[in-house]
């Protein structure tokens, strides 16, 4: 197996294991959270993801449509069903 491919597979395995652990923790903790706790976590996740994009210089999906006049309809049409938990199948 080539070096870069092996690194990608290792990254994919680590990412999958991390996501599985987070999903398990979420399933265990979610029933104990109040609505305000959930809203605080969602806000913290949003800010954290924005910070990661700023640090890496990566363009966000939101930045591609927020400059358009019709951004509310674009958000409702495409943004709300998007998930932050996506498998990067290109690493397979």
TIPA-251295 format. One record per residue (C-alpha): residue number from 1; residue in one letter; x, y, z. Coordinates in steps of 0.1 Angstrom, whole numbers. Example, Ala and Ser with C-alpha at 12.3 -4.5 7.8 and 13.67 -1.06 7.14 Angstrom:
<1 'A' <123 -45 78>> <2 'S' <137 -11 71>> 
This chain:
<1 'X' <0 0 0>> <2 'X' <14 34 -10>> <3 'X' <23 59 17>> <4 'X' <-3 86 11>> <5 'X' <-31 60 7>> <6 'X' <-22 44 39>> <7 'X' <-22 77 57>> <8 'X' <-57 85 42>> <9 'X' <-70 51 54>> <10 'X' <-56 57 89>> <11 'X' <-72 91 90>> <12 'X' <-105 77 78>> <13 'X' <-104 50 105>> <14 'X' <-95 75 132>> <15 'X' <-123 98 120>> <16 'X' <-148 70 120>> <17 'X' <-138 58 155>> <18 'X' <-141 94 168>> <19 'X' <-175 99 152>> <20 'X' <-187 66 166>> <21 'X' <-175 76 201>> <22 'X' <-192 110 198>> <23 'X' <-224 94 186>> <24 'X' <-224 70 216>> <25 'X' <-218 98 240>> <26 'X' <-246 119 224>> <27 'X' <-270 90 227>> <28 'X' <-262 85 264>> <29 'X' <-262 122 273>> <30 'X' <-290 136 251>> <31 'X' <-319 125 273>> <32 'X' <-304 143 303>> <33 'X' <-300 177 286>> <34 'X' <-324 206 290>> <35 'X' <-333 227 260>> <36 'X' <-309 255 270>> <37 'X' <-281 230 272>> <38 'X' <-288 218 237>> <39 'X' <-290 254 223>> <40 'X' <-257 263 240>> <41 'X' <-240 232 226>> <42 'X' <-253 240 191>> <43 'X' <-240 276 194>> <44 'X' <-206 264 206>> <45 'X' <-204 239 177>> <46 'X' <-213 266 152>> <47 'X' <-186 290 166>> <48 'X' <-161 262 168>> <49 'X' <-167 252 132>> <50 'X' <-164 288 120>> <51 'X' <-132 292 139>> <52 'X' <-118 261 123>> <53 'X' <-127 275 88>> <54 'X' <-110 308 97>> <55 'X' <-78 291 110>> <56 'X' <-75 268 79>> <57 'X' <-87 294 54>> <58 'X' <-113 270 41>> <59 'X' <-144 285 26>> <60 'X' <-177 276 43>> <61 'X' <-208 264 26>> <62 'X' <-228 292 42>> <63 'X' <-204 318 28>> <64 'X' <-213 307 -8>> <65 'X' <-249 318 -4>> <66 'X' <-251 344 24>> <67 'X' <-241 372 0>> <68 'X' <-271 366 -23>> <69 'X' <-303 385 -17>> <70 'X' <-323 352 -17>> <71 'X' <-301 336 11>> <72 'X' <-331 329 34>> <73 'X' <-348 307 8>> <74 'X' <-314 291 0>> <75 'X' <-309 284 37>> <76 'X' <-343 268 40>> <77 'X' <-340 249 7>> <78 'X' <-305 235 12>> <79 'X' <-289 244 45>> <80 'X' <-312 229 71>> <81 'X' <-311 193 58>> <82 'X' <-273 194 54>> <83 'X' <-254 175 81>> <84 'X' <-221 184 97>> <85 'X' <-215 146 100>> <86 'X' <-204 136 65>> <87 'X' <-182 107 56>> <88 'X' <-154 117 34>> <89 'X' <-156 89 9>> <90 'X' <-127 103 -11>> <91 'X' <-104 89 16>> <92 'X' <-115 53 9>> 
